[in-house]
Amino acid sequence: MHVKRFAEAKPYEAPNHRGVTGLRLQGFEEQGPKNQWVGYSQFLPGGGAGPDSTPFEKVYVVLEGEMTVIIDGKETVLKPLDSCTIWANEVREIVNRSNHVCKMLVVIPYPPGVKP
């Protein structure tokens, strides 16, 4: 088992994101997970990401607040404990349209060729 305390989480910058603070909860450490990493993102009102895509899938889990996910012009609002999978190469945009901070977990596999 690998335990990492919240107080030990380090911030990270995600490309094409705005109005967000991300903390890496697990991953990119020698004793951590070998296949994926877990981020904790806090999006301010109006914050978001994209539109863009990645060559690997990712999972979003909303913990608090709400997040609008836009794919192919279709909007889906995720609320607390709702989750979604964004497929590899699927173009998505996310926007916090509420007046509350949206807190989300993000689970992402390591990019090809990257080892912890």
SULFEN-V837501 format. One record per residue. RES is the residue in one small letter. PSI is psi in whole degrees, 0 to 359 (none if undefined). OMEGA is omega in whole degrees, -180 to 180 (NA if undefined). Layout:
res->RES psi->PSI omega->OMEGA
res->RES psi->PSI omega->OMEGA
//
This chain:
res->m psi->142 omega->177
res->h psi->116 omega->179
res->v psi->133 omega->174
res->k psi->122 omega->-178
res->r psi->148 omega->179
res->f psi->323 omega->180
res->a psi->340 omega->-180
res->e psi->352 omega->-177
res->a psi->136 omega->-179
res->k psi->142 omega->177
res->p psi->155 omega->175
res->y psi->154 omega->177
res->e psi->129 omega->177
res->a psi->133 omega->-179
res->p psi->144 omega->176
res->n psi->31 omega->174
res->h psi->153 omega->179
res->r psi->146 omega->178
res->g psi->40 omega->-176
res->v psi->147 omega->168
res->t psi->125 omega->-180
res->g psi->138 omega->175
res->l psi->136 omega->178
res->r psi->112 omega->-180
res->l psi->320 omega->-179
res->q psi->145 omega->173
res->g psi->158 omega->-180
res->f psi->28 omega->173
res->e psi->152 omega->-172
res->e psi->318 omega->-177
res->q psi->3 omega->-176
res->g psi->193 omega->-178
res->p psi->148 omega->-176
res->k psi->344 omega->-174
res->n psi->333 omega->-176
res->q psi->168 omega->175
res->w psi->161 omega->-176
res->v psi->127 omega->178
res->g psi->155 omega->175
res->y psi->114 omega->-175
res->s psi->137 omega->177
res->q psi->108 omega->-177
res->f psi->124 omega->174
res->l psi->162 omega->173
res->p psi->132 omega->-177
res->g psi->349 omega->179
res->g psi->164 omega->179
res->g psi->199 omega->-178
res->a psi->152 omega->175
res->g psi->191 omega->8
res->p psi->138 omega->175
res->d psi->182 omega->180
res->s psi->167 omega->175
res->t psi->158 omega->-179
res->p psi->12 omega->179
res->f psi->156 omega->180
res->e psi->162 omega->176
res->k psi->158 omega->180
res->v psi->133 omega->174
res->y psi->137 omega->173
res->v psi->116 omega->179
res->v psi->126 omega->179
res->l psi->324 omega->-176
res->e psi->145 omega->-179
res->g psi->205 omega->178
res->e psi->154 omega->-179
res->m psi->132 omega->175
res->t psi->125 omega->178
res->v psi->127 omega->-177
res->i psi->120 omega->178
res->i psi->125 omega->-180
res->d psi->37 omega->179
res->g psi->353 omega->180
res->k psi->130 omega->-179
res->e psi->134 omega->176
res->t psi->128 omega->179
res->v psi->121 omega->175
res->l psi->133 omega->179
res->k psi->178 omega->-175
res->p psi->129 omega->180
res->l psi->5 omega->168
res->d psi->152 omega->179
res->s psi->163 omega->175
res->c psi->157 omega->172
res->t psi->129 omega->173
res->i psi->121 omega->-175
res->w psi->158 omega->175
res->a psi->135 omega->177
res->n psi->8 omega->176
res->e psi->125 omega->-180
res->v psi->126 omega->-179
res->r psi->154 omega->169
res->e psi->142 omega->175
res->i psi->141 omega->-178
res->v psi->132 omega->172
res->n psi->101 omega->-178
res->r psi->3 omega->-180
res->s psi->176 omega->176
res->n psi->11 omega->-179
res->h psi->154 omega->174
res->v psi->135 omega->174
res->c psi->125 omega->179
res->k psi->126 omega->-175
res->m psi->148 omega->165
res->l psi->142 omega->177
res->v psi->127 omega->178
res->v psi->121 omega->-174
res->i psi->133 omega->174
res->p psi->157 omega->175
res->y psi->141 omega->175
res->p psi->152 omega->179
res->p psi->135 omega->178
res->g psi->353 omega->179
res->v psi->127 omega->177
res->k psi->142 omega->180
res->p psi->none omega->NA
//
